[in-house]
Amino acid sequence: MNTPALHTVGLVKVYQAGGGLPVHAVRGIDLQVARGEFVAIMGPSGSGKSTLVHMLGGLDVRTSGEIWIDGRRADTLNESAWAILRRQKIGFVFQFFNLVDNMTVADNVELPALLAGASPKHARERREYLLGKLKLTDKADSAPGRLSGGEQQRVALARALANQPQVLLADEPTGNLDSSNTRDVLSLLGEVHREGQTIVMVTHEARVAGLADRVVTLMDGQIIDDGVIAPTRRRKTGPGDVVELRG
Ligand SMILES: Nc1ncnc2c1ncn2[C@@H]1O[C@H](COP(=O)(O)OP(=O)(O)OP(=O)(O)O)[C@@H](O)[C@H]1O
């Protein structure tokens, strides 16, 4: 039997903010993501998309339900065990990049691979490949704080992919990017996906979701639609390999 890259059973998140009414952000989500699958998470603002992916990465603690990563129960782990699991199996791209500013771009990208046990040679080659794909080679020796927001976002993507994680979790990875940067990011996501990378990506844009194998739509913290995109509904638009829904 093929173990899914990740799955959840009855996942629930209730925020209880300062004496106010509880917010039921995620209400019982059963989600299974196969190895190598690219799943886009869509839905209106406030539907629970970010809360869901934060829980999948252990950045937010679930209220109830189960999270399994690569066949291993994760929701019961303590913080340090989550940190190890993340280092070994999960890559993140979120809107707040959390790059380390007293390290160069190159070191920011190499570090996760080194921490995950890659040889220095492999970590360097992977970094060169990723920075090259994202047109950041000439920024390798810069401090992240000297880069534009879009450049920092691309460095964050390179860092998330550095250790070839079991699962890449991305929350609006193209949210702040102009069209040219978006094309580079989508092109790289398409490429690593073709090489077998599992991706779970929150996005508002149908054009971005069009890259995925499957679109899961949330509404009020629940899955209201879960559909595989037929290959005929995908279209190549050019050398960037950006794929769009036809409408
Ligand atoms: N830390 C928090 N404390 C209290 N409520 C929260 C917290 N984080 C999120 N929420 C609430 O949980 C619900 C789901 O929020 P979430 O950010 O997951 O939605 P989203 O679908 O990602 O929205 P968007 O597309 O606007 O980013 C919203 O009602 C939100 O206000």
PDBQT file of the ligand as one rigid body, heavy atoms in Angstrom, charges set to zero:
ROOT
HETATM    1  N1  LIG A 301      -4.877  33.685  15.702  1.00  0.00    +0.000 N 
HETATM    2  C1  LIG A 301      -6.188  33.761  15.493  1.00  0.00    +0.000 A 
HETATM    3  N2  LIG A 301      -7.043  34.053  16.488  1.00  0.00    +0.000 NA
HETATM    4  C2  LIG A 301      -8.369  34.125  16.285  1.00  0.00    +0.000 A 
HETATM    5  N3  LIG A 301      -8.958  33.890  15.088  1.00  0.00    +0.000 NA
HETATM    6  C3  LIG A 301      -8.156  33.589  14.054  1.00  0.00    +0.000 A 
HETATM    7  C4  LIG A 301      -6.744  33.515  14.189  1.00  0.00    +0.000 A 
HETATM    8  N4  LIG A 301      -6.202  33.185  12.967  1.00  0.00    +0.000 NA
HETATM    9  C5  LIG A 301      -7.251  33.075  12.122  1.00  0.00    +0.000 A 
HETATM   10  N5  LIG A 301      -8.421  33.327  12.764  1.00  0.00    +0.000 N 
HETATM   11  C6  LIG A 301      -9.773  33.274  12.192  1.00  0.00    +0.000 C 
HETATM   12  O1  LIG A 301      -9.960  31.979  11.643  1.00  0.00    +0.000 OA
HETATM   13  C7  LIG A 301     -10.703  32.072  10.424  1.00  0.00    +0.000 C 
HETATM   14  C8  LIG A 301      -9.886  31.426   9.310  1.00  0.00    +0.000 C 
HETATM   15  O2  LIG A 301      -8.733  32.241   9.073  1.00  0.00    +0.000 OA
HETATM   16  P1  LIG A 301      -7.631  31.869   7.978  1.00  0.00    +0.000 P 
HETATM   17  O3  LIG A 301      -6.547  32.879   8.081  1.00  0.00    +0.000 OA
HETATM   18  O4  LIG A 301      -7.282  30.441   8.125  1.00  0.00    +0.000 OA
HETATM   19  O5  LIG A 301      -8.454  32.058   6.626  1.00  0.00    +0.000 OA
HETATM   20  P2  LIG A 301      -7.933  32.119   5.123  1.00  0.00    +0.000 P 
HETATM   21  O6  LIG A 301      -8.891  31.313   4.322  1.00  0.00    +0.000 OA
HETATM   22  O7  LIG A 301      -6.502  31.745   5.067  1.00  0.00    +0.000 OA
HETATM   23  O8  LIG A 301      -8.117  33.650   4.801  1.00  0.00    +0.000 OA
HETATM   24  P3  LIG A 301      -7.303  34.624   3.761  1.00  0.00    +0.000 P 
HETATM   25  O9  LIG A 301      -7.598  34.100   2.388  1.00  0.00    +0.000 OA
HETATM   26  O10 LIG A 301      -7.902  35.970   4.012  1.00  0.00    +0.000 OA
HETATM   27  O11 LIG A 301      -5.850  34.548   4.135  1.00  0.00    +0.000 OA
HETATM   28  C9  LIG A 301     -11.004  33.541  10.201  1.00  0.00    +0.000 C 
HETATM   29  O12 LIG A 301     -12.298  33.791  10.716  1.00  0.00    +0.000 OA
HETATM   30  C10 LIG A 301      -9.953  34.231  11.028  1.00  0.00    +0.000 C 
HETATM   31  O13 LIG A 301     -10.404  35.487  11.457  1.00  0.00    +0.000 OA
ENDROOT
TORSDOF 0
